[in-house]
Amino acid sequence: MADKNGDGKLTLDEAKLGMPRVAKHFDQIDKDKKGYVTLDEVKDAAAAAGVAR
């Protein structure tokens, strides 16, 4: 739902509006510095941090 334009990518601005925890750690999740993260990257980061899905 946070992916407002439905492109499968979450920008920092979208994360700030809908997923504040992702926004807080956006730079760590966006390892390639693309300017967006995917759901898989968010899931991987959560798993690495030991956060339950």
PDB file with SEQRES, HELIX, SHEET and CRYST1 records, atoms N, CA, C and O in Angstrom:
SEQRES   1 A   53  MET ALA ASP LYS ASN GLY ASP GLY LYS LEU THR LEU ASP          
SEQRES   2 A   53  GLU ALA LYS LEU GLY MET PRO ARG VAL ALA LYS HIS PHE          
SEQRES   3 A   53  ASP GLN ILE ASP LYS ASP LYS LYS GLY TYR VAL THR LEU          
SEQRES   4 A   53  ASP GLU VAL LYS ASP ALA ALA ALA ALA ALA GLY VAL ALA          
SEQRES   5 A   53  ARG                                                          
HELIX    1 AA1 LEU A   12  GLY A   18  1                                   7    
HELIX    2 AA2 PRO A   20  LYS A   24  1                                   5    
HELIX    3 AA3 PHE A   26  ILE A   29  1                                   4    
HELIX    4 AA4 LEU A   39  ALA A   48  1                                  10    
SHEET    1 AA1 2 LEU A  10  THR A  11  0                                        
SHEET    2 AA1 2 TYR A  36  VAL A  37 -1                                        
CRYST1    1.000    1.000    1.000  90.00  90.00  90.00 P 1           1          
ATOM      1  N   MET A   1       0.816  -1.200   0.000  1.00  0.00           N  
ATOM      2  CA  MET A   1       0.000   0.000   0.000  1.00  0.00           C  
ATOM      3  C   MET A   1       0.859   1.263   0.000  1.00  0.00           C  
ATOM      4  O   MET A   1       0.428   2.306  -0.491  1.00  0.00           O  
ATOM      5  N   ALA A   2       2.057   1.173   0.543  1.00  0.00           N  
ATOM      6  CA  ALA A   2       2.915   2.355   0.583  1.00  0.00           C  
ATOM      7  C   ALA A   2       3.443   2.719  -0.803  1.00  0.00           C  
ATOM      8  O   ALA A   2       3.814   3.867  -1.047  1.00  0.00           O  
ATOM      9  N   ASP A   3       3.476   1.741  -1.708  1.00  0.00           N  
ATOM     10  CA  ASP A   3       3.925   1.974  -3.083  1.00  0.00           C  
ATOM     11  C   ASP A   3       2.799   2.650  -3.848  1.00  0.00           C  
ATOM     12  O   ASP A   3       2.021   1.994  -4.541  1.00  0.00           O  
ATOM     13  N   LYS A   4       2.722   3.953  -3.716  1.00  0.00           N  
ATOM     14  CA  LYS A   4       1.578   4.723  -4.223  1.00  0.00           C  
ATOM     15  C   LYS A   4       1.390   4.634  -5.734  1.00  0.00           C  
ATOM     16  O   LYS A   4       0.253   4.659  -6.206  1.00  0.00           O  
ATOM     17  N   ASN A   5       2.469   4.529  -6.503  1.00  0.00           N  
ATOM     18  CA  ASN A   5       2.295   4.474  -7.954  1.00  0.00           C  
ATOM     19  C   ASN A   5       2.269   3.046  -8.493  1.00  0.00           C  
ATOM     20  O   ASN A   5       2.123   2.844  -9.698  1.00  0.00           O  
ATOM     21  N   GLY A   6       2.409   2.056  -7.615  1.00  0.00           N  
ATOM     22  CA  GLY A   6       2.269   0.656  -7.998  1.00  0.00           C  
ATOM     23  C   GLY A   6       3.360   0.121  -8.909  1.00  0.00           C  
ATOM     24  O   GLY A   6       3.126  -0.833  -9.651  1.00  0.00           O  
ATOM     25  N   ASP A   7       4.547   0.714  -8.868  1.00  0.00           N  
ATOM     26  CA  ASP A   7       5.615   0.261  -9.759  1.00  0.00           C  
ATOM     27  C   ASP A   7       6.483  -0.843  -9.167  1.00  0.00           C  
ATOM     28  O   ASP A   7       7.437  -1.292  -9.802  1.00  0.00           O  
ATOM     29  N   GLY A   8       6.153  -1.286  -7.945  1.00  0.00           N  
ATOM     30  CA  GLY A   8       6.926  -2.349  -7.314  1.00  0.00           C  
ATOM     31  C   GLY A   8       8.185  -1.853  -6.629  1.00  0.00           C  
ATOM     32  O   GLY A   8       8.987  -2.649  -6.141  1.00  0.00           O  
ATOM     33  N   LYS A   9       8.357  -0.549  -6.592  1.00  0.00           N  
ATOM     34  CA  LYS A   9       9.519   0.068  -5.962  1.00  0.00           C  
ATOM     35  C   LYS A   9       9.031   1.070  -4.922  1.00  0.00           C  
ATOM     36  O   LYS A   9       8.050   1.784  -5.131  1.00  0.00           O  
ATOM     37  N   LEU A  10       9.732   1.105  -3.808  1.00  0.00           N  
ATOM     38  CA  LEU A  10       9.366   2.021  -2.737  1.00  0.00           C  
ATOM     39  C   LEU A  10      10.463   3.075  -2.614  1.00  0.00           C  
ATOM     40  O   LEU A  10      11.604   2.758  -2.279  1.00  0.00           O  
ATOM     41  N   THR A  11      10.109   4.324  -2.886  1.00  0.00           N  
ATOM     42  CA  THR A  11      11.065   5.415  -2.737  1.00  0.00           C  
ATOM     43  C   THR A  11      11.099   5.860  -1.278  1.00  0.00           C  
ATOM     44  O   THR A  11      10.252   5.461  -0.478  1.00  0.00           O  
ATOM     45  N   LEU A  12      12.054   6.662  -0.951  1.00  0.00           N  
ATOM     46  CA  LEU A  12      12.145   7.177   0.413  1.00  0.00           C  
ATOM     47  C   LEU A  12      10.905   7.988   0.760  1.00  0.00           C  
ATOM     48  O   LEU A  12      10.385   7.875   1.870  1.00  0.00           O  
ATOM     49  N   ASP A  13      10.427   8.801  -0.171  1.00  0.00           N  
ATOM     50  CA  ASP A  13       9.232   9.598   0.097  1.00  0.00           C  
ATOM     51  C   ASP A  13       8.019   8.707   0.355  1.00  0.00           C  
ATOM     52  O   ASP A  13       7.232   8.982   1.261  1.00  0.00           O  
ATOM     53  N   GLU A  14       7.863   7.641  -0.435  1.00  0.00           N  
ATOM     54  CA  GLU A  14       6.746   6.716  -0.220  1.00  0.00           C  
ATOM     55  C   GLU A  14       6.893   6.024   1.131  1.00  0.00           C  
ATOM     56  O   GLU A  14       5.911   5.840   1.850  1.00  0.00           O  
ATOM     57  N   ALA A  15       8.119   5.641   1.470  1.00  0.00           N  
ATOM     58  CA  ALA A  15       8.356   4.977   2.752  1.00  0.00           C  
ATOM     59  C   ALA A  15       8.038   5.913   3.918  1.00  0.00           C  
ATOM     60  O   ALA A  15       7.459   5.483   4.916  1.00  0.00           O  
ATOM     61  N   LYS A  16       8.408   7.171   3.800  1.00  0.00           N  
ATOM     62  CA  LYS A  16       8.130   8.140   4.865  1.00  0.00           C  
ATOM     63  C   LYS A  16       6.632   8.250   5.126  1.00  0.00           C  
ATOM     64  O   LYS A  16       6.206   8.414   6.269  1.00  0.00           O  
ATOM     65  N   LEU A  17       5.838   8.160   4.068  1.00  0.00           N  
ATOM     66  CA  LEU A  17       4.390   8.298   4.210  1.00  0.00           C  
ATOM     67  C   LEU A  17       3.707   7.027   4.698  1.00  0.00           C  
ATOM     68  O   LEU A  17       2.711   7.099   5.418  1.00  0.00           O  
ATOM     69  N   GLY A  18       4.232   5.856   4.313  1.00  0.00           N  
ATOM     70  CA  GLY A  18       3.507   4.628   4.624  1.00  0.00           C  
ATOM     71  C   GLY A  18       4.251   3.585   5.429  1.00  0.00           C  
ATOM     72  O   GLY A  18       3.632   2.679   5.989  1.00  0.00           O  
ATOM     73  N   MET A  19       5.571   3.695   5.497  1.00  0.00           N  
ATOM     74  CA  MET A  19       6.363   2.695   6.212  1.00  0.00           C  
ATOM     75  C   MET A  19       7.519   3.392   6.932  1.00  0.00           C  
ATOM     76  O   MET A  19       8.664   3.321   6.488  1.00  0.00           O  
ATOM     77  N   PRO A  20       7.220   4.055   8.028  1.00  0.00           N  
ATOM     78  CA  PRO A  20       8.250   4.861   8.694  1.00  0.00           C  
ATOM     79  C   PRO A  20       9.467   4.069   9.169  1.00  0.00           C  
ATOM     80  O   PRO A  20      10.573   4.610   9.197  1.00  0.00           O  
ATOM     81  N   ARG A  21       9.291   2.809   9.541  1.00  0.00           N  
ATOM     82  CA  ARG A  21      10.458   2.010   9.964  1.00  0.00           C  
ATOM     83  C   ARG A  21      11.375   1.732   8.786  1.00  0.00           C  
ATOM     84  O   ARG A  21      12.597   1.731   8.931  1.00  0.00           O  
ATOM     85  N   VAL A  22      10.789   1.496   7.623  1.00  0.00           N  
ATOM     86  CA  VAL A  22      11.598   1.315   6.415  1.00  0.00           C  
ATOM     87  C   VAL A  22      12.302   2.627   6.093  1.00  0.00           C  
ATOM     88  O   VAL A  22      13.486   2.621   5.755  1.00  0.00           O  
ATOM     89  N   ALA A  23      11.604   3.740   6.190  1.00  0.00           N  
ATOM     90  CA  ALA A  23      12.200   5.048   5.916  1.00  0.00           C  
ATOM     91  C   ALA A  23      13.391   5.310   6.832  1.00  0.00           C  
ATOM     92  O   ALA A  23      14.412   5.842   6.397  1.00  0.00           O  
ATOM     93  N   LYS A  24      13.256   4.939   8.084  1.00  0.00           N  
ATOM     94  CA  LYS A  24      14.323   5.164   9.064  1.00  0.00           C  
ATOM     95  C   LYS A  24      15.600   4.424   8.677  1.00  0.00           C  
ATOM     96  O   LYS A  24      16.702   4.905   8.941  1.00  0.00           O  
ATOM     97  N   HIS A  25      15.455   3.262   8.057  1.00  0.00           N  
ATOM     98  CA  HIS A  25      16.602   2.421   7.697  1.00  0.00           C  
ATOM     99  C   HIS A  25      16.807   2.345   6.186  1.00  0.00           C  
ATOM    100  O   HIS A  25      17.481   1.442   5.690  1.00  0.00           O  
ATOM    101  N   PHE A  26      16.229   3.289   5.464  1.00  0.00           N  
ATOM    102  CA  PHE A  26      16.216   3.246   4.007  1.00  0.00           C  
ATOM    103  C   PHE A  26      17.617   3.114   3.420  1.00  0.00           C  
ATOM    104  O   PHE A  26      17.835   2.299   2.524  1.00  0.00           O  
ATOM    105  N   ASP A  27      18.562   3.900   3.910  1.00  0.00           N  
ATOM    106  CA  ASP A  27      19.920   3.866   3.351  1.00  0.00           C  
ATOM    107  C   ASP A  27      20.593   2.509   3.537  1.00  0.00           C  
ATOM    108  O   ASP A  27      21.367   2.074   2.684  1.00  0.00           O  
ATOM    109  N   GLN A  28      20.300   1.843   4.648  1.00  0.00           N  
ATOM    110  CA  GLN A  28      20.876   0.519   4.871  1.00  0.00           C  
ATOM    111  C   GLN A  28      20.212  -0.525   3.975  1.00  0.00           C  
ATOM    112  O   GLN A  28      20.875  -1.457   3.519  1.00  0.00           O  
ATOM    113  N   ILE A  29      18.921  -0.379   3.721  1.00  0.00           N  
ATOM    114  CA  ILE A  29      18.197  -1.334   2.884  1.00  0.00           C  
ATOM    115  C   ILE A  29      18.559  -1.135   1.415  1.00  0.00           C  
ATOM    116  O   ILE A  29      18.704  -2.108   0.675  1.00  0.00           O  
ATOM    117  N   ASP A  30      18.706   0.111   0.989  1.00  0.00           N  
ATOM    118  CA  ASP A  30      19.044   0.437  -0.392  1.00  0.00           C  
ATOM    119  C   ASP A  30      20.559   0.340  -0.575  1.00  0.00           C  
ATOM    120  O   ASP A  30      21.237   1.347  -0.781  1.00  0.00           O  
ATOM    121  N   LYS A  31      21.073  -0.873  -0.498  1.00  0.00           N  
ATOM    122  CA  LYS A  31      22.519  -1.102  -0.540  1.00  0.00           C  
ATOM    123  C   LYS A  31      23.147  -0.659  -1.853  1.00  0.00           C  
ATOM    124  O   LYS A  31      24.302  -0.232  -1.869  1.00  0.00           O  
ATOM    125  N   ASP A  32      22.416  -0.750  -2.943  1.00  0.00           N  
ATOM    126  CA  ASP A  32      22.938  -0.374  -4.258  1.00  0.00           C  
ATOM    127  C   ASP A  32      22.774   1.113  -4.547  1.00  0.00           C  
ATOM    128  O   ASP A  32      23.205   1.594  -5.595  1.00  0.00           O  
ATOM    129  N   LYS A  33      22.150   1.845  -3.620  1.00  0.00           N  
ATOM    130  CA  LYS A  33      21.927   3.295  -3.753  1.00  0.00           C  
ATOM    131  C   LYS A  33      21.178   3.638  -5.046  1.00  0.00           C  
ATOM    132  O   LYS A  33      21.560   4.543  -5.789  1.00  0.00           O  
ATOM    133  N   LYS A  34      20.093   2.878  -5.291  1.00  0.00           N  
ATOM    134  CA  LYS A  34      19.262   3.076  -6.473  1.00  0.00           C  
ATOM    135  C   LYS A  34      18.229   4.176  -6.277  1.00  0.00           C  
ATOM    136  O   LYS A  34      17.700   4.723  -7.244  1.00  0.00           O  
ATOM    137  N   GLY A  35      17.946   4.497  -5.014  1.00  0.00           N  
ATOM    138  CA  GLY A  35      16.920   5.493  -4.730  1.00  0.00           C  
ATOM    139  C   GLY A  35      15.560   4.874  -4.475  1.00  0.00           C  
ATOM    140  O   GLY A  35      14.569   5.581  -4.292  1.00  0.00           O  
ATOM    141  N   TYR A  36      15.518   3.551  -4.465  1.00  0.00           N  
ATOM    142  CA  TYR A  36      14.285   2.828  -4.154  1.00  0.00           C  
ATOM    143  C   TYR A  36      14.646   1.465  -3.586  1.00  0.00           C  
ATOM    144  O   TYR A  36      15.772   0.991  -3.740  1.00  0.00           O  
ATOM    145  N   VAL A  37      13.678   0.843  -2.929  1.00  0.00           N  
ATOM    146  CA  VAL A  37      13.841  -0.524  -2.446  1.00  0.00           C  
ATOM    147  C   VAL A  37      12.656  -1.349  -2.936  1.00  0.00           C  
ATOM    148  O   VAL A  37      11.579  -0.825  -3.221  1.00  0.00           O  
ATOM    149  N   THR A  38      12.890  -2.644  -3.023  1.00  0.00           N  
ATOM    150  CA  THR A  38      11.822  -3.559  -3.426  1.00  0.00           C  
ATOM    151  C   THR A  38      11.311  -4.293  -2.188  1.00  0.00           C  
ATOM    152  O   THR A  38      11.937  -4.261  -1.128  1.00  0.00           O  
ATOM    153  N   LEU A  39      10.189  -4.940  -2.338  1.00  0.00           N  
ATOM    154  CA  LEU A  39       9.632  -5.714  -1.233  1.00  0.00           C  
ATOM    155  C   LEU A  39      10.609  -6.796  -0.791  1.00  0.00           C  
ATOM    156  O   LEU A  39      10.763  -7.035   0.407  1.00  0.00           O  
ATOM    157  N   ASP A  40      11.264  -7.446  -1.731  1.00  0.00           N  
ATOM    158  CA  ASP A  40      12.240  -8.476  -1.367  1.00  0.00           C  
ATOM    159  C   ASP A  40      13.384  -7.901  -0.543  1.00  0.00           C  
ATOM    160  O   ASP A  40      13.844  -8.538   0.404  1.00  0.00           O  
ATOM    161  N   GLU A  41      13.850  -6.705  -0.891  1.00  0.00           N  
ATOM    162  CA  GLU A  41      14.924  -6.074  -0.124  1.00  0.00           C  
ATOM    163  C   GLU A  41      14.457  -5.737   1.287  1.00  0.00           C  
ATOM    164  O   GLU A  41      15.210  -5.898   2.247  1.00  0.00           O  
ATOM    165  N   VAL A  42      13.224  -5.274   1.416  1.00  0.00           N  
ATOM    166  CA  VAL A  42      12.675  -4.962   2.733  1.00  0.00           C  
ATOM    167  C   VAL A  42      12.559  -6.240   3.560  1.00  0.00           C  
ATOM    168  O   VAL A  42      12.915  -6.252   4.738  1.00  0.00           O  
ATOM    169  N   LYS A  43      12.066  -7.310   2.950  1.00  0.00           N  
ATOM    170  CA  LYS A  43      11.938  -8.593   3.650  1.00  0.00           C  
ATOM    171  C   LYS A  43      13.308  -9.124   4.073  1.00  0.00           C  
ATOM    172  O   LYS A  43      13.468  -9.609   5.193  1.00  0.00           O  
ATOM    173  N   ASP A  44      14.294  -9.031   3.178  1.00  0.00           N  
ATOM    174  CA  ASP A  44      15.634  -9.495   3.500  1.00  0.00           C  
ATOM    175  C   ASP A  44      16.226  -8.711   4.662  1.00  0.00           C  
ATOM    176  O   ASP A  44      16.853  -9.284   5.553  1.00  0.00           O  
ATOM    177  N   ALA A  45      16.026  -7.406   4.649  1.00  0.00           N  
ATOM    178  CA  ALA A  45      16.551  -6.557   5.726  1.00  0.00           C  
ATOM    179  C   ALA A  45      15.870  -6.891   7.048  1.00  0.00           C  
ATOM    180  O   ALA A  45      16.521  -6.931   8.091  1.00  0.00           O  
ATOM    181  N   ALA A  46      14.567  -7.129   7.007  1.00  0.00           N  
ATOM    182  CA  ALA A  46      13.837  -7.489   8.227  1.00  0.00           C  
ATOM    183  C   ALA A  46      14.317  -8.827   8.767  1.00  0.00           C  
ATOM    184  O   ALA A  46      14.487  -8.988   9.976  1.00  0.00           O  
ATOM    185  N   ALA A  47      14.535  -9.786   7.876  1.00  0.00           N  
ATOM    186  CA  ALA A  47      15.006 -11.101   8.300  1.00  0.00           C  
ATOM    187  C   ALA A  47      16.408 -10.997   8.903  1.00  0.00           C  
ATOM    188  O   ALA A  47      16.699 -11.630   9.917  1.00  0.00           O  
ATOM    189  N   ALA A  48      17.267 -10.204   8.282  1.00  0.00           N  
ATOM    190  CA  ALA A  48      18.629 -10.033   8.788  1.00  0.00           C  
ATOM    191  C   ALA A  48      18.627  -9.365  10.162  1.00  0.00           C  
ATOM    192  O   ALA A  48      19.501  -9.624  10.989  1.00  0.00           O  
ATOM    193  N   ALA A  49      17.641  -8.509  10.394  1.00  0.00           N  
ATOM    194  CA  ALA A  49      17.549  -7.810  11.677  1.00  0.00           C  
ATOM    195  C   ALA A  49      16.801  -8.640  12.716  1.00  0.00           C  
ATOM    196  O   ALA A  49      16.703  -8.250  13.880  1.00  0.00           O  
ATOM    197  N   GLY A  50      16.279  -9.780  12.292  1.00  0.00           N  
ATOM    198  CA  GLY A  50      15.540 -10.639  13.215  1.00  0.00           C  
ATOM    199  C   GLY A  50      14.137 -10.165  13.506  1.00  0.00           C  
ATOM    200  O   GLY A  50      13.564 -10.508  14.539  1.00  0.00           O  
ATOM    201  N   VAL A  51      13.577  -9.375  12.601  1.00  0.00           N  
ATOM    202  CA  VAL A  51      12.220  -8.866  12.758  1.00  0.00           C  
ATOM    203  C   VAL A  51      11.248  -9.853  12.153  1.00  0.00           C  
ATOM    204  O   VAL A  51      11.423 -10.283  11.012  1.00  0.00           O  
ATOM    205  N   ALA A  52      10.220 -10.216  12.911  1.00  0.00           N  
ATOM    206  CA  ALA A  52       9.200 -11.139  12.398  1.00  0.00           C  
ATOM    207  C   ALA A  52       8.397 -10.457  11.303  1.00  0.00           C  
ATOM    208  O   ALA A  52       8.142  -9.254  11.358  1.00  0.00           O  
ATOM    209  N   ARG A  53       8.008 -11.233  10.324  1.00  0.00           N  
ATOM    210  CA  ARG A  53       7.196 -10.687   9.224  1.00  0.00           C  
ATOM    211  C   ARG A  53       5.754 -10.666   9.553  1.00  0.00           C  
ATOM    212  O   ARG A  53       4.940 -10.237   8.735  1.00  0.00           O  
TER     213      ARG A  53                                                      
END                                                                             
